[in-house]
Amino acid sequence: MKQVEIYTDGACRGNPGRGGWGAILVWNSIEKELSGGEAMTTNNRMELIGAIEALSALKEPCEVTLTSDSKYLVDAVTKGWARSWRANGWRKSDRSPALNSDLWEKLLHLIEIHTVHFVWVKGHDGHPYNERCDKLATAFADRFAE
């Protein structure tokens, strides 16, 4: 199984507001940058979409280390929250609706295809790939008119 490193970040100008996401896939010495965004969205949606788009770009099942500065993304997967929300009809433990269930459903499907290890890094703390992803995400968000 190919081993791929993925780095992702999401950004939002206002929350909700103009949003962007960035991702970098690294396999051997090959790097591929991806980015996108939406004119009206939230930061959490951009964080999720960055991970979804990066994993969707893989052409075969891979072993992936996905690094993100989003506690929302990393904790929901590594602590089992997202799977619990799905099992409970997209309700959290307090019975309130789990937000972004459409995106969580896509992400959970992708992590059933790939073997994904999630790693959290502190944002804006000098991590080279995290900083590059942030630049990709913010540049895309800035494409939308205010």
C-alpha positions in Angstrom: 0.0 0.0 0.0 1.4 3.4 -0.9 2.2 5.7 2.0 1.1 9.3 1.4 1.3 12.3 3.7 -1.5 14.8 3.4 -1.5 18.3 5.0 -4.7 20.3 5.0 -6.0 23.7 6.3 -9.2 25.7 6.0 -9.7 29.4 6.2 -12.6 31.8 6.4 -12.9 35.5 6.1 -15.6 35.9 8.7 -17.4 32.9 10.1 -19.5 32.4 8.1 -17.9 34.2 5.2 -15.6 33.8 2.2 -13.8 30.5 2.7 -10.9 28.5 1.2 -9.2 25.2 1.8 -5.7 24.0 0.9 -4.1 20.6 0.8 -0.7 19.2 -0.1 -0.3 15.5 -0.9 3.2 14.1 -0.6 4.2 10.7 -2.0 8.0 9.9 -2.2 9.4 13.2 -3.4 6.3 14.2 -5.4 4.1 17.0 -4.0 0.6 18.0 -5.3 -1.1 21.1 -4.2 -4.9 21.4 -4.2 -7.2 24.3 -3.2 -10.8 25.5 -3.5 -13.4 27.4 -1.6 -16.9 28.8 -1.3 -18.2 32.3 -1.3 -20.3 31.8 1.9 -19.2 29.0 4.3 -17.7 28.3 7.7 -14.2 27.5 8.8 -15.2 24.0 9.9 -16.7 23.2 6.5 -13.5 24.3 4.8 -11.4 22.2 7.2 -13.5 19.1 6.3 -13.6 19.8 2.6 -9.9 20.1 2.5 -9.5 16.7 4.0 -12.2 15.2 1.8 -10.8 16.6 -1.4 -7.3 15.5 -0.6 -8.4 11.9 0.2 -10.6 11.9 -2.9 -7.6 12.7 -5.0 -6.0 9.4 -4.2 -6.4 6.9 -7.0 -6.1 3.7 -5.0 -6.3 2.8 -1.3 -3.4 4.2 0.6 -1.9 4.4 4.0 -2.2 8.1 4.9 -0.9 10.4 7.6 -3.2 13.4 7.5 -1.9 16.4 9.4 -4.2 19.3 10.2 -4.4 22.2 12.7 -8.2 21.6 13.1 -9.1 20.1 16.5 -12.6 19.8 15.1 -11.5 17.5 12.4 -8.8 15.6 14.2 -10.6 15.1 17.5 -14.0 14.1 15.9 -12.2 11.3 14.1 -9.6 10.1 16.6 -12.0 10.3 19.6 -14.8 8.5 17.7 -17.2 11.4 17.9 -18.1 11.5 14.2 -18.8 7.7 14.1 -21.0 8.2 17.2 -22.9 11.1 15.6 -23.6 8.9 12.5 -24.7 6.0 14.7 -27.1 8.3 16.5 -28.7 9.7 13.4 -26.3 12.7 13.3 -27.1 13.7 16.8 -24.5 14.6 19.4 -24.5 13.1 22.9 -26.6 16.0 24.2 -29.1 15.1 21.3 -28.4 18.4 19.5 -27.8 18.1 15.7 -24.2 17.3 14.6 -23.2 20.1 12.2 -21.9 19.3 8.7 -23.3 15.8 8.6 -23.1 15.8 4.8 -19.3 16.3 5.0 -18.8 13.9 7.9 -20.6 11.2 5.9 -18.2 11.7 3.0 -15.1 11.8 5.2 -16.1 8.7 7.1 -16.6 6.8 3.8 -13.1 7.9 2.6 -11.4 6.7 5.8 -13.0 3.3 5.3 -11.3 3.1 1.9 -7.9 4.4 3.1 -6.0 3.7 6.3 -5.8 7.2 7.7 -3.8 8.3 10.8 -4.8 11.8 11.9 -2.2 14.2 13.4 -2.9 17.6 14.9 -0.4 20.4 14.7 -0.7 23.9 16.2 -1.7 26.3 13.5 0.4 29.4 12.6 3.4 27.9 14.5 5.9 27.6 11.7 5.1 24.1 10.5 6.2 24.4 6.8 3.3 22.4 5.2 0.7 23.9 7.5 1.9 27.4 6.6 1.8 26.5 2.9 -1.8 25.1 3.2 -2.9 28.2 5.0 -1.6 30.3 2.2 -3.4 28.2 -0.4 -6.7 28.4 1.7 -6.5 32.1 2.4 -5.6 32.9 -1.3 -8.6 31.0 -2.5 -10.9 32.7 0.1 -9.6 36.1 -1.1 -10.8 35.4 -4.6 -14.4 36.0 -3.6 -15.6 39.6 -3.5 -16.5 41.0 -0.1 
